[in-house]
Amino acid sequence: MHIHLIQFKVLHRRPFDLERFQQDGYIQYTGPPIEPEAHEKGWKDTVRADVGMVTSVMMKFTENPGEYVWHCHILEHEDYDMMRPMRVIERD
């Protein structure tokens, strides 16, 4: 996955019951968080998103609230709704 205009750090990946999620949209974790690999540590703009895993990332938006986009870099996936908007708003 790629997030436009911002860098992030990979926090961890965590396995979940994909079959249940496909049935009712509920994320039921099936194991503990897994630390990122050595080459994934540090600031990134792209991360591998494995099937059956929730990938958690951390970003810091100190300026420029507004519209951002995140998407898969596999073009066929972008065509099937794997390009999504994300709105960053100012804190009240």
N, CA, C and O atoms as a MOPAC input file, in Angstrom:
PM7 MOZYME 1SCF
protein

 N      0.83700 1    -1.17100 1     0.00000 1
 C      0.00000 1     0.00000 1     0.00000 1
 C      0.88300 1     1.23600 1     0.00000 1
 O      1.98000 1     1.23500 1     0.56000 1
 N      0.39600 1     2.27400 1    -0.62700 1
 C      1.11800 1     3.54700 1    -0.72200 1
 C      0.19300 1     4.65700 1    -0.24000 1
 O     -0.97900 1     4.70200 1    -0.61400 1
 N      0.71800 1     5.54800 1     0.58800 1
 C     -0.04600 1     6.69500 1     1.05900 1
 C      0.61500 1     7.94100 1     0.48500 1
 O      1.81100 1     8.16000 1     0.67900 1
 N     -0.15900 1     8.75300 1    -0.21700 1
 C      0.37100 1     9.94100 1    -0.87200 1
 C      0.69900 1    11.05400 1     0.11800 1
 O     -0.01500 1    11.23900 1     1.10400 1
 N      1.76400 1    11.78700 1    -0.13800 1
 C      2.11300 1    13.05000 1     0.50600 1
 C      2.47300 1    12.97000 1     1.98700 1
 O      2.54300 1    14.00200 1     2.65500 1
 N      2.70300 1    11.77300 1     2.51200 1
 C      3.05000 1    11.64800 1     3.92800 1
 C      3.93000 1    10.40600 1     4.11500 1
 O      3.77800 1     9.41300 1     3.40500 1
 N      4.82800 1    10.47700 1     5.05600 1
 C      5.60800 1     9.29500 1     5.41000 1
 C      5.02200 1     8.68700 1     6.67200 1
 O      4.35200 1     9.37200 1     7.44500 1
 N      5.27300 1     7.40000 1     6.88200 1
 C      4.74200 1     6.69900 1     8.04100 1
 C      5.74000 1     5.65900 1     8.50700 1
 O      6.70800 1     5.34700 1     7.81400 1
 N      5.49000 1     5.13000 1     9.68800 1
 C      6.27500 1     4.02100 1    10.22200 1
 C      5.35100 1     2.82700 1    10.39200 1
 O      4.20100 1     2.97000 1    10.80600 1
 N      5.86800 1     1.64900 1    10.06900 1
 C      5.12000 1     0.41200 1    10.25900 1
 C      5.20700 1     0.04100 1    11.73500 1
 O      6.30200 1    -0.11800 1    12.27500 1
 N      4.06000 1    -0.09700 1    12.38400 1
 C      4.03900 1    -0.47700 1    13.79900 1
 C      4.08800 1    -1.99000 1    13.96100 1
 O      4.93100 1    -2.52000 1    14.68500 1
 N      3.16700 1    -2.68800 1    13.27300 1
 C      3.12300 1    -4.15000 1    13.36300 1
 C      2.07800 1    -4.68000 1    12.39900 1
 O      1.31400 1    -3.92400 1    11.79900 1
 N      2.06400 1    -5.99200 1    12.26600 1
 C      1.01700 1    -6.71000 1    11.54000 1
 C      0.38600 1    -7.67500 1    12.53500 1
 O      1.04600 1    -8.16900 1    13.44900 1
 N     -0.91300 1    -7.93600 1    12.33700 1
 C     -1.58500 1    -8.85100 1    13.25300 1
 C     -2.55100 1    -9.72300 1    12.46900 1
 O     -3.37300 1    -9.21100 1    11.71000 1
 N     -2.45900 1   -11.05900 1    12.64900 1
 C     -3.35000 1   -11.95700 1    11.90800 1
 C     -4.78800 1   -11.85900 1    12.41700 1
 O     -5.03000 1   -11.63500 1    13.60300 1
 N     -5.73600 1   -12.03400 1    11.49100 1
 C     -7.14600 1   -12.03500 1    11.86000 1
 C     -7.88500 1   -13.09400 1    11.05600 1
 O     -7.37200 1   -13.60800 1    10.06200 1
 N     -9.09000 1   -13.41000 1    11.49500 1
 C     -9.91700 1   -14.43000 1    10.85900 1
 C    -10.54300 1   -13.82900 1     9.59900 1
 O    -11.58300 1   -13.17300 1     9.66700 1
 N     -9.90600 1   -14.05700 1     8.45800 1
 C    -10.35400 1   -13.49300 1     7.19200 1
 C    -11.72900 1   -14.01700 1     6.78900 1
 O    -12.55300 1   -13.26500 1     6.26800 1
 N    -11.97800 1   -15.29800 1     7.02900 1
 C    -13.27200 1   -15.88000 1     6.66400 1
 C    -14.41400 1   -15.20500 1     7.43300 1
 O    -15.45800 1   -14.90000 1     6.85600 1
 N    -14.21600 1   -14.97700 1     8.71400 1
 C    -15.25700 1   -14.29600 1     9.50100 1
 C    -15.44800 1   -12.86400 1     9.00000 1
 O    -16.58000 1   -12.39500 1     8.87500 1
 N    -14.35400 1   -12.17600 1     8.71600 1
 C    -14.45800 1   -10.80900 1     8.22100 1
 C    -15.27500 1   -10.75500 1     6.93200 1
 O    -16.09300 1    -9.85400 1     6.74600 1
 N    -15.05200 1   -11.71600 1     6.05000 1
 C    -15.79400 1   -11.74400 1     4.79400 1
 C    -17.27400 1   -12.03300 1     5.01900 1
 O    -18.11000 1   -11.64100 1     4.20500 1
 N    -17.60300 1   -12.70600 1     6.10000 1
 C    -19.01000 1   -13.02700 1     6.40300 1
 C    -19.75400 1   -11.84300 1     7.03600 1
 O    -20.86300 1   -11.51000 1     6.61900 1
 N    -19.13100 1   -11.20600 1     8.05400 1
 C    -19.87900 1   -10.19100 1     8.79400 1
 C    -19.12000 1    -8.88600 1     9.04200 1
 O    -19.62600 1    -8.01000 1     9.74200 1
 N    -17.92000 1    -8.73900 1     8.48300 1
 C    -17.17300 1    -7.49100 1     8.61500 1
 C    -16.48200 1    -7.30500 1     9.95500 1
 O    -15.89500 1    -6.25100 1    10.19800 1
 N    -16.53700 1    -8.30500 1    10.83400 1
 C    -15.91100 1    -8.19900 1    12.15800 1
 C    -14.45100 1    -8.65600 1    12.08800 1
 O    -14.15200 1    -9.70200 1    11.51200 1
 N    -13.56200 1    -7.88200 1    12.66700 1
 C    -12.14900 1    -8.26300 1    12.71700 1
 C    -11.88700 1    -8.95100 1    14.05300 1
 O    -11.88500 1    -8.31800 1    15.10900 1
 N    -11.66800 1   -10.25800 1    13.97900 1
 C    -11.33300 1   -11.05300 1    15.16400 1
 C     -9.87500 1   -11.47200 1    15.02400 1
 O     -9.52600 1   -12.27800 1    14.16200 1
 N     -9.03100 1   -10.91300 1    15.88600 1
 C     -7.60700 1   -11.23700 1    15.83100 1
 C     -7.38500 1   -12.67500 1    16.25300 1
 O     -8.06300 1   -13.19500 1    17.14000 1
 N     -6.41200 1   -13.31200 1    15.59200 1
 C     -6.11400 1   -14.71700 1    15.87300 1
 C     -4.70400 1   -14.92300 1    16.40000 1
 O     -4.27100 1   -16.05900 1    16.59400 1
 N     -3.99400 1   -13.84400 1    16.63100 1
 C     -2.63700 1   -13.95600 1    17.15800 1
 C     -2.13300 1   -12.60300 1    17.59500 1
 O     -2.80100 1   -11.58800 1    17.39900 1
 N     -0.95100 1   -12.58800 1    18.19000 1
 C     -0.37700 1   -11.33500 1    18.68700 1
 C      0.20000 1   -10.49800 1    17.54400 1
 O      0.41700 1   -11.01200 1    16.44700 1
 N      0.44900 1    -9.20600 1    17.79900 1
 C      1.10000 1    -8.35700 1    16.79400 1
 C      2.49500 1    -8.88600 1    16.45300 1
 O      3.20100 1    -9.41100 1    17.31400 1
 N      2.87400 1    -8.73800 1    15.19000 1
 C      4.18500 1    -9.17600 1    14.70200 1
 C      4.97100 1    -7.92800 1    14.31100 1
 O      4.50600 1    -7.11800 1    13.50900 1
 N      6.14900 1    -7.78300 1    14.87600 1
 C      6.99300 1    -6.61700 1    14.60400 1
 C      7.37300 1    -6.54800 1    13.12400 1
 O      7.45000 1    -7.58300 1    12.46200 1
 N      7.61200 1    -5.34300 1    12.59400 1
 C      8.06100 1    -5.22500 1    11.19800 1
 C      9.46700 1    -5.80700 1    11.03500 1
 O     10.24700 1    -5.86000 1    11.98600 1
 N      9.76500 1    -6.23500 1     9.82800 1
 C     11.09600 1    -6.75600 1     9.52000 1
 C     12.11000 1    -5.61600 1     9.55800 1
 O     11.73400 1    -4.44600 1     9.49300 1
 N     13.38300 1    -5.95100 1     9.66300 1
 C     14.44000 1    -4.94000 1     9.81400 1
 C     14.40100 1    -3.89700 1     8.69400 1
 O     14.56000 1    -2.70300 1     8.94900 1
 N     14.19000 1    -4.34900 1     7.45400 1
 C     14.18700 1    -3.40900 1     6.32800 1
 C     12.92700 1    -2.53100 1     6.29300 1
 O     12.85700 1    -1.58300 1     5.51200 1
 N     11.93000 1    -2.84500 1     7.13800 1
 C     10.70300 1    -2.05200 1     7.17300 1
 C     10.71900 1    -0.98000 1     8.25900 1
 O      9.77800 1    -0.19500 1     8.37100 1
 N     11.76600 1    -0.94500 1     9.04400 1
 C     11.84500 1     0.04900 1    10.11700 1
 C     12.31000 1     1.37600 1     9.53700 1
 O     13.05800 1     1.39800 1     8.55900 1
 N     11.88000 1     2.46900 1    10.12400 1
 C     12.18600 1     3.79200 1     9.59500 1
 C     11.01000 1     4.33600 1     8.81700 1
 O      9.97300 1     3.68300 1     8.69900 1
 N     11.17700 1     5.54000 1     8.28300 1
 C     10.09600 1     6.21800 1     7.56500 1
 C      9.88800 1     5.61000 1     6.18800 1
 O     10.85000 1     5.34100 1     5.46800 1
 N      8.64200 1     5.39600 1     5.82700 1
 C      8.26200 1     4.76100 1     4.55600 1
 C      7.14300 1     5.55100 1     3.89300 1
 O      6.51500 1     6.40800 1     4.51500 1
 N      6.90400 1     5.24600 1     2.60500 1
 C      5.69500 1     5.72900 1     1.94400 1
 C      4.95200 1     4.57700 1     1.27700 1
 O      3.89900 1     4.77200 1     0.67000 1
 N      5.51400 1     3.37200 1     1.39700 1
 C      4.90400 1     2.16700 1     0.85200 1
 C      5.11200 1     1.02800 1     1.84600 1
 O      6.16700 1     0.92900 1     2.47200 1
 N      4.11100 1     0.17800 1     1.98800 1
 C      4.21600 1    -0.96900 1     2.89400 1
 C      3.54200 1    -2.18300 1     2.26300 1
 O      2.53900 1    -2.05400 1     1.56100 1
 N      4.09900 1    -3.35000 1     2.51700 1
 C      3.49000 1    -4.60700 1     2.06700 1
 C      2.29000 1    -4.89100 1     2.97100 1
 O      2.41000 1    -4.83700 1     4.19500 1
 N      1.14400 1    -5.19200 1     2.37900 1
 C     -0.07200 1    -5.51100 1     3.12800 1
 C     -0.45700 1    -6.95200 1     2.81700 1
 O     -1.01300 1    -7.24300 1     1.75800 1
 N     -0.15500 1    -7.84800 1     3.74800 1
 C     -0.39000 1    -9.27800 1     3.53000 1
 C     -1.85300 1    -9.65300 1     3.72700 1
 O     -2.55000 1    -9.05200 1     4.54300 1
 N     -2.30800 1   -10.63900 1     2.98500 1
 C     -3.65600 1   -11.17500 1     3.12700 1
 C     -3.79400 1   -11.77600 1     4.52300 1
 O     -2.89100 1   -12.45900 1     5.00400 1
 N     -4.93100 1   -11.51700 1     5.16800 1
 C     -5.18500 1   -12.09900 1     6.48100 1
 C     -4.46000 1   -11.40900 1     7.61500 1
 O     -4.39900 1   -11.93400 1     8.72700 1
 N     -3.90400 1   -10.22600 1     7.34400 1
 C     -3.17800 1    -9.47700 1     8.35900 1
 C     -3.66100 1    -8.03200 1     8.35400 1
 O     -3.87800 1    -7.45200 1     7.29000 1
 N     -3.83000 1    -7.45300 1     9.53200 1
 C     -4.05500 1    -6.02400 1     9.65600 1
 C     -2.67400 1    -5.40000 1     9.80500 1
 O     -1.92300 1    -5.76000 1    10.71200 1
 N     -2.33900 1    -4.47300 1     8.92500 1
 C     -1.05800 1    -3.78000 1     8.98700 1
 C     -1.28500 1    -2.41400 1     9.59600 1
 O     -2.03100 1    -1.60500 1     9.04300 1
 N     -0.65600 1    -2.14500 1    10.72700 1
 C     -0.83100 1    -0.87100 1    11.43200 1
 C      0.35100 1     0.03600 1    11.16500 1
 O      1.50700 1    -0.36900 1    11.28800 1
 N      0.04200 1     1.27300 1    10.79500 1
 C      1.07800 1     2.27100 1    10.53800 1
 C      0.79200 1     3.51500 1    11.37000 1
 O     -0.32900 1     3.72300 1    11.83500 1
 N      1.81300 1     4.33100 1    11.55100 1
 C      1.69100 1     5.55900 1    12.32700 1
 C      2.15100 1     6.72300 1    11.45800 1
 O      3.21900 1     6.67400 1    10.84800 1
 N      1.31700 1     7.78700 1    11.41000 1
 C      1.64200 1     8.98300 1    10.63700 1
 C      1.46700 1    10.19700 1    11.54200 1
 O      0.71400 1    10.15500 1    12.51500 1
 N      2.16100 1    11.26300 1    11.21700 1
 C      2.00600 1    12.49300 1    11.97500 1
 C      1.66400 1    13.61200 1    11.00200 1
 O      2.46000 1    13.96900 1    10.13300 1
 N      0.47000 1    14.15500 1    11.16700 1
 C      0.00500 1    15.25000 1    10.33500 1
 C      0.09600 1    16.53000 1    11.16300 1
 O     -0.81300 1    16.83600 1    11.93400 1
 N      1.17900 1    17.27300 1    11.00800 1
 C      1.32800 1    18.51600 1    11.76400 1
 C      0.88600 1    19.72200 1    10.95500 1
 O      0.59700 1    20.77800 1    11.51900 1
 N      0.83000 1    19.57500 1     9.65800 1
 C      0.41000 1    20.64800 1     8.75900 1
 C     -0.44800 1    20.04500 1     7.65400 1
 O     -0.55400 1    18.82600 1     7.51700 1
 N     -1.04100 1    20.90900 1     6.89000 1
 C     -1.75200 1    20.52000 1     5.67100 1
 C     -2.91000 1    19.54600 1     5.87900 1
 O     -2.89300 1    18.44300 1     5.33200 1
 N     -3.92300 1    19.94300 1     6.66800 1
 C     -5.12000 1    19.10500 1     6.70400 1
 C     -5.74600 1    19.08500 1     5.31700 1
 O     -5.52600 1    19.99600 1     4.51900 1
 N     -6.50700 1    18.07100 1     5.03700 1
 C     -7.16900 1    17.98500 1     3.73800 1
 C     -7.28100 1    16.55900 1     3.25900 1
 O     -7.28700 1    15.62000 1     4.05600 1
 N     -7.36900 1    16.40200 1     1.95800 1
 C     -7.58100 1    15.10600 1     1.32600 1
 C     -6.25000 1    14.43100 1     0.99700 1
 O     -5.33600 1    15.05000 1     0.45300 1
 N     -6.17000 1    13.17000 1     1.33400 1
 C     -5.03000 1    12.32600 1     0.98500 1
 C     -5.58800 1    11.08100 1     0.30600 1
 O     -6.79000 1    10.82100 1     0.36200 1
 N     -4.72100 1    10.32300 1    -0.32600 1
 C     -5.13700 1     9.10000 1    -1.01100 1
 C     -4.20000 1     7.97800 1    -0.61000 1
 O     -2.99100 1     8.17700 1    -0.49700 1
 N     -4.76200 1     6.80000 1    -0.39400 1
 C     -3.94400 1     5.60600 1    -0.22000 1
 C     -4.44400 1     4.55400 1    -1.19700 1
 O     -5.63800 1     4.47500 1    -1.48700 1
 N     -3.51800 1     3.74900 1    -1.70100 1
 C     -3.90200 1     2.77700 1    -2.72500 1
 C     -2.88900 1     1.66200 1    -2.83500 1
 O     -1.76600 1     1.74700 1    -2.33800 1
 N     -3.32800 1     0.61700 1    -3.50400 1
 C     -2.45500 1    -0.50300 1    -3.82100 1
 C     -1.68000 1    -0.15100 1    -5.08400 1
 O     -2.22300 1     0.49500 1    -5.98000 1
 N     -0.42300 1    -0.56400 1    -5.16600 1
 C      0.37800 1    -0.28800 1    -6.35700 1
 C      0.16900 1    -1.30900 1    -7.47800 1
 O      0.77200 1    -1.17900 1    -8.54400 1
 N     -0.65800 1    -2.30000 1    -7.26000 1
 C     -1.01500 1    -3.22400 1    -8.33500 1
 C     -2.20000 1    -2.58800 1    -9.07200 1
 O     -3.28300 1    -2.43700 1    -8.50500 1
 N     -1.98700 1    -2.22000 1   -10.33100 1
 C     -2.98600 1    -1.43500 1   -11.06400 1
 C     -4.35600 1    -2.08700 1   -11.11500 1
 O     -5.36800 1    -1.39300 1   -11.01900 1
 N     -4.41300 1    -3.40600 1   -11.26400 1
 C     -5.70400 1    -4.08300 1   -11.30900 1
 C     -6.45300 1    -3.90500 1    -9.99100 1
 O     -7.68300 1    -3.84800 1    -9.98300 1
 N     -5.73400 1    -3.81900 1    -8.89100 1
 C     -6.37100 1    -3.61200 1    -7.58700 1
 C     -6.93800 1    -2.20100 1    -7.48100 1
 O     -8.02500 1    -2.00600 1    -6.93800 1
 N     -6.21000 1    -1.22300 1    -7.99400 1
 C     -6.71400 1     0.15200 1    -7.97600 1
 C     -8.05900 1     0.23100 1    -8.69400 1
 O     -8.95600 1     0.96100 1    -8.27200 1
 N     -8.19000 1    -0.52500 1    -9.78100 1
 C     -9.43200 1    -0.51100 1   -10.55500 1
 C    -10.60300 1    -1.10800 1    -9.79300 1
 O    -11.75900 1    -0.84900 1   -10.12900 1
 N    -10.31800 1    -1.90800 1    -8.76600 1
 C    -11.37300 1    -2.55900 1    -7.98900 1
 C    -11.41700 1    -2.01300 1    -6.56600 1
 O    -11.42800 1    -2.77000 1    -5.59600 1
 N    -11.44300 1    -0.69200 1    -6.45800 1
 C    -11.69900 1     0.01800 1    -5.20600 1
 C    -10.55800 1    -0.05000 1    -4.19800 1
 O    -10.78100 1     0.18500 1    -3.01100 1
 N     -9.35100 1    -0.36200 1    -4.63600 1
 C     -8.22000 1    -0.31700 1    -3.72200 1
 C     -7.45600 1     0.99000 1    -3.89600 1
 O     -6.22900 1     1.02900 1    -3.81400 1
 N     -8.20800 1     2.05400 1    -4.13600 1
 C     -7.69800 1     3.41700 1    -4.10000 1
 C     -8.73500 1     4.20500 1    -3.32200 1
 O     -9.84300 1     4.42200 1    -3.81400 1
 N     -8.39800 1     4.63300 1    -2.12400 1
 C     -9.37100 1     5.20100 1    -1.21100 1
 C     -8.94700 1     6.58600 1    -0.71800 1
 O     -7.75600 1     6.84700 1    -0.54600 1
 N     -9.91400 1     7.46900 1    -0.49200 1
 C     -9.58500 1     8.77300 1     0.06700 1
 C     -9.43900 1     8.69900 1     1.58500 1
 O     -9.97400 1     7.80400 1     2.24000 1
 N     -8.70800 1     9.65400 1     2.11400 1
 C     -8.55900 1     9.78700 1     3.55900 1
 C     -8.57100 1    11.28700 1     3.85500 1
 O     -7.80000 1    12.04400 1     3.26700 1
 N     -9.43800 1    11.71000 1     4.75900 1
 C     -9.55600 1    13.12900 1     5.08400 1
 C     -8.90000 1    13.39100 1     6.43300 1
 O     -9.23000 1    12.74500 1     7.42700 1
 N     -7.97400 1    14.33900 1     6.46200 1
 C     -7.31600 1    14.76600 1     7.69800 1
 C     -7.91300 1    16.12000 1     8.08000 1
 O     -7.90000 1    17.06100 1     7.28600 1
 N     -8.43700 1    16.20800 1     9.30400 1
 C     -9.07300 1    17.43100 1     9.75600 1
 C     -8.27300 1    18.03900 1    10.91300 1
 O     -7.52700 1    17.34400 1    11.60200 1
 N     -8.44300 1    19.33800 1    11.10800 1
 C     -7.78300 1    20.00500 1    12.22800 1
 C     -8.49300 1    19.65800 1    13.52100 1
 O     -9.71000 1    19.47700 1    13.55500 1
 N     -7.71600 1    19.56900 1    14.57300 1
 C     -8.27000 1    19.31800 1    15.90000 1
 C     -8.94000 1    20.58800 1    16.41000 1
 O     -8.40300 1    21.68300 1    16.24600 1
 N    -10.10300 1    20.44600 1    17.02300 1
 C    -10.82200 1    21.61300 1    17.56300 1
 C    -10.13200 1    22.16400 1    18.79400 1
 O    -10.59800 1    23.14300 1    19.37700 1

